[in-house]
Amino acid sequence: MSIIIGLTGQSGAGKTTICEQLKAAGFGIINCDEVARKCTADGSECNKELAQVFPSCFDKNLSLDRKGISQIIFSDAQKLKQFNSIVYPYINRLIDDNINELSGTYDYIVLDAPTLFEAGADKKCDAIIGVSAKKEIRLERIIKRDNISRELALKRFNSQLSSKFFAQHCDYIIQNDSSRDNTEKQTEIIIKKIKERTYGSKEKKT
């Protein structure tokens, strides 16, 4: 049975850097953003449900206007709640499929999931790593990465869980707003702690 590690944090915290290091350390990776995109692929069952609530965000081929839906749901908490209630069950089912697929290969599987807690996927995890960074640094990263306005980035931030929440609900926190070397050192320590906590890899047990 593989050990499931959640990797989460606010937008722009820099989870990708940590994820790359975990992958290099031999952890299997499930990118939940990619899972979400598969769930909302053109003509999907998920899109059929979403189109009933957000018809302006779909064309005749049931292709999702991702920027359009972002403008709506990050400006209205109720709309975001509706969107999540439709999408998360599809995402969780596909995550379970991916876990089953990777379990025969990896001792440790990482759920790289920005909305780990919101989706209820934290319940699948044996340990959770939270990634944190200062607000202005996160803003700069998001605006550059997603090519969006500062206003939309702030709306996205306002829809997310607080830094305090992650500090209280994650087993480990990586502060990712200084040097890459510093981040890598923190991650190495956590990898070691996780393996010690779970009595080492399967190779060590056998």
C-alpha positions as CSV (number, residue, x, y, z in Angstrom):
1,M,0.0,0.0,0.0
2,S,1.5,3.3,-1.1
3,I,1.8,6.3,1.3
4,I,-0.2,9.3,0.0
5,I,1.3,12.7,0.5
6,G,-0.8,15.9,-0.1
7,L,1.1,18.9,-1.5
8,T,-0.9,22.1,-1.3
9,G,-0.9,25.8,-0.6
10,Q,-2.1,29.1,-1.9
11,S,-1.7,30.2,-5.6
12,G,1.8,31.3,-6.4
13,A,3.4,29.6,-3.4
14,G,5.6,27.6,-5.7
15,K,4.4,24.0,-5.3
16,T,5.9,23.1,-8.7
17,T,9.5,23.5,-7.4
18,I,8.9,21.2,-4.5
19,C,7.0,18.7,-6.6
20,E,10.0,18.4,-9.0
21,Q,12.2,17.6,-6.0
22,L,9.8,15.0,-4.7
23,K,9.6,13.4,-8.1
24,A,13.4,13.3,-8.2
25,A,13.4,11.6,-4.8
26,G,11.3,8.8,-6.3
27,F,7.8,9.9,-5.4
28,G,5.0,9.3,-7.8
29,I,3.2,12.5,-8.8
30,I,-0.5,13.1,-9.5
31,N,-1.0,16.6,-10.8
32,C,-4.5,17.5,-9.7
33,D,-4.6,20.6,-12.0
34,E,-4.1,18.1,-14.9
35,V,-6.8,15.9,-13.5
36,A,-9.2,18.8,-13.3
37,R,-8.5,19.6,-17.0
38,K,-9.2,16.1,-18.0
39,C,-12.5,16.2,-16.1
40,T,-13.4,19.5,-17.9
41,A,-12.2,18.3,-21.4
42,D,-14.4,19.2,-24.4
43,G,-17.8,17.4,-24.2
44,S,-17.1,15.7,-20.9
45,E,-19.9,14.6,-18.5
46,C,-18.6,17.2,-16.1
47,N,-19.0,19.9,-18.7
48,K,-22.5,18.8,-19.4
49,E,-23.4,19.5,-15.8
50,L,-21.4,22.7,-15.6
51,A,-23.1,24.0,-18.8
52,Q,-26.5,23.8,-17.0
53,V,-25.3,26.3,-14.4
54,F,-22.8,28.4,-16.5
55,P,-24.2,28.3,-20.1
56,S,-22.3,31.4,-21.1
57,C,-19.0,29.7,-20.5
58,F,-19.5,26.9,-23.1
59,D,-19.8,26.6,-26.9
60,K,-21.8,24.1,-28.9
61,N,-19.0,21.5,-28.5
62,L,-19.2,21.9,-24.7
63,S,-15.7,23.5,-24.7
64,L,-15.1,25.4,-21.4
65,D,-14.1,29.0,-21.6
66,R,-11.6,28.8,-18.7
67,K,-10.9,32.5,-18.4
68,G,-14.6,33.3,-18.6
69,I,-15.4,30.8,-15.8
70,S,-12.6,32.2,-13.7
71,Q,-14.0,35.7,-13.9
72,I,-17.3,34.5,-12.7
73,I,-16.4,32.1,-9.9
74,F,-13.6,34.2,-8.4
75,S,-16.0,37.2,-8.2
76,D,-18.9,35.4,-6.5
77,A,-18.5,33.0,-3.6
78,Q,-21.8,31.3,-4.3
79,K,-20.9,30.6,-7.9
80,L,-17.6,29.2,-6.8
81,K,-19.4,26.9,-4.4
82,Q,-21.7,25.7,-7.2
83,F,-18.8,25.1,-9.6
84,N,-16.8,23.1,-7.0
85,S,-19.8,21.0,-6.0
86,I,-20.1,19.8,-9.6
87,V,-16.4,19.4,-10.4
88,Y,-14.9,17.9,-7.2
89,P,-16.7,14.6,-7.4
90,Y,-15.3,14.0,-10.9
91,I,-11.8,15.0,-9.8
92,N,-11.9,12.8,-6.7
93,R,-12.9,9.7,-8.8
94,L,-10.1,10.3,-11.3
95,I,-7.6,10.9,-8.4
96,D,-8.6,7.5,-7.0
97,D,-8.1,5.9,-10.4
98,N,-4.6,7.4,-10.6
99,I,-3.7,6.3,-7.1
100,N,-4.7,2.7,-8.0
101,E,-2.7,2.9,-11.2
102,L,0.5,4.2,-9.5
103,S,0.3,2.1,-6.3
104,G,2.0,-0.9,-7.8
105,T,5.0,1.2,-8.8
106,Y,5.6,3.8,-6.1
107,D,6.0,3.6,-2.3
108,Y,5.0,7.3,-2.0
109,I,2.5,9.1,-4.1
110,V,2.1,12.9,-4.1
111,L,-1.3,14.6,-4.7
112,D,-0.2,18.0,-6.0
113,A,-3.4,19.8,-5.3
114,P,-4.0,23.5,-4.8
115,T,-7.5,22.8,-3.5
116,L,-6.7,19.6,-1.6
117,F,-8.8,20.6,1.5
118,E,-11.7,22.2,-0.5
119,A,-12.1,19.0,-2.6
120,G,-11.9,16.8,0.5
121,A,-8.9,15.0,-1.0
122,D,-7.0,15.6,2.3
123,K,-8.9,12.6,3.6
124,K,-6.9,10.4,1.2
125,C,-3.6,11.6,2.6
126,D,-1.3,10.1,5.2
127,A,0.6,13.4,5.5
128,I,0.2,16.9,4.1
129,I,2.9,19.4,3.0
130,G,1.8,23.0,2.8
131,V,3.8,25.5,0.7
132,S,3.8,29.1,1.8
133,A,5.2,32.4,0.4
134,K,4.6,36.1,1.1
135,K,1.6,37.6,-0.7
136,E,3.4,40.0,-3.0
137,I,5.7,37.2,-4.2
138,R,2.8,35.0,-4.8
139,L,1.0,37.8,-6.7
140,E,4.0,38.4,-8.9
141,R,4.3,34.7,-9.7
142,I,0.6,34.3,-10.6
143,I,0.4,37.4,-12.7
144,K,3.4,36.3,-14.7
145,R,2.5,32.6,-14.9
146,D,-1.2,32.9,-15.8
147,N,-1.0,36.2,-17.7
148,I,-3.8,37.7,-15.7
149,S,-4.4,41.1,-14.1
150,R,-3.5,41.9,-10.5
151,E,-7.3,42.4,-9.9
152,L,-8.1,38.9,-11.0
153,A,-5.2,37.4,-9.1
154,L,-6.3,39.1,-5.9
155,K,-9.9,37.8,-6.4
156,R,-8.4,34.3,-6.7
157,F,-6.4,34.8,-3.5
158,N,-9.5,36.0,-1.7
159,S,-11.4,32.8,-2.6
160,Q,-8.7,30.6,-1.1
161,L,-8.0,29.3,2.4
162,S,-5.7,31.5,4.6
163,S,-2.1,30.9,5.4
164,K,-3.2,30.4,9.0
165,F,-5.5,27.5,7.9
166,F,-2.6,25.8,6.1
167,A,-0.3,26.2,9.1
168,Q,-2.9,24.6,11.3
169,H,-4.0,21.7,9.0
170,C,-0.7,20.7,7.3
171,D,1.8,18.3,8.9
172,Y,4.7,20.2,7.3
173,I,5.2,23.7,6.0
174,I,7.8,24.8,3.4
175,Q,8.5,28.6,3.3
176,N,9.2,29.2,-0.4
177,D,10.0,32.9,-0.7
178,S,13.8,33.0,-0.4
179,S,16.4,31.1,-2.4
180,R,15.9,27.8,-4.3
181,D,18.7,26.3,-2.2
182,N,16.8,27.1,1.0
183,T,13.6,25.6,-0.4
184,E,15.4,22.4,-1.4
185,K,17.0,22.0,2.0
186,Q,13.6,22.3,3.7
187,T,12.1,19.8,1.3
188,E,15.0,17.3,1.9
189,I,14.3,17.5,5.7
190,I,10.6,16.8,5.1
191,I,11.3,13.9,2.8
192,K,13.5,12.4,5.5
193,K,10.8,13.0,8.2
194,I,8.1,11.5,6.1
195,K,10.1,8.3,5.4
196,E,11.0,8.1,9.1
197,R,7.4,8.6,10.1
198,T,6.2,5.9,7.8
199,Y,9.0,3.5,8.8
200,G,10.9,3.9,5.6
201,S,10.2,2.7,2.1
202,K,8.9,-0.8,1.2
203,E,12.4,-1.8,0.3
204,K,13.6,-1.1,3.8
205,K,10.7,-3.1,5.3
206,T,11.3,-6.2,3.3
